Amino acid sequence: MKLRVAQQVKDTEAEGPGVRYAVWVQGCTIRCAGCCNPEMFVHGKGGREVDVDELARDILSTPGIEGLSMLGGEPFEQAEAVAALGRLVKAGGKTVMVYSGYTLAELEGQVRSGVPGVQALLDVADLLVDGRYDATRPEKVRRWVGSTNQVLHFFSDAYRPDDPRFWSANTVELRLEGGQLTINGWPAPADFLRRLFRQSA
Ligand code: SF4
């Protein structure tokens, strides 16, 4: 099974609890104003197609990670492939966190409408951050959540809402690898830094 991936970071602490392997998928039809990843909007173009089994092997062979975070782009717009990846990673003993621009209620509506893979992806997620990113309401209290309207759902016993890690300051990471600059983490400052680097490039 193939998944179109826009970006990968093998060891981030800015996209969920612990050190995580983060995968940004390509394609999002939601298009929130102020989204910091507009280059990931278009489906079928940009990024690269990867084999889900190969990607899972790479994730599970990465030392020191607690789990996988799936971001976008919109993971639920490639739900079957993302769910398949999540199942392989879970089977290898890692946790799965998913960020979606859809609310959980919208996703449950998609399940009722028979959209393939949506229930499977909900089933494999330990954590879901749901809802549109609202750039006018930046989240300053909850870590790993972009805006105050978004809800962090705990779907398994792997994590608890009273874990202090969920209540510390958000962070942004910059890394330069092979001449490629990657900026990820808290959306508002990450977006500011991206614009700054684009202007000075
Ligand atoms: S759902 Fe996510 S990727 Fe899509 S536009 Fe909103 S913030 Fe950007």
Boltz pocket constraint, residues with backbone or C-beta under 6 A from the ligand:
constraints:
  - pocket:
      binder: B
      contacts: [[A, 28], [A, 29], [A, 30], [A, 31], [A, 32], [A, 35], [A, 36], [A, 37], [A, 40], [A, 72], [A, 73], [A, 74], [A, 100], [A, 101], [A, 102], [A, 131], [A, 132], [A, 133]]
      max_distance: 6.0
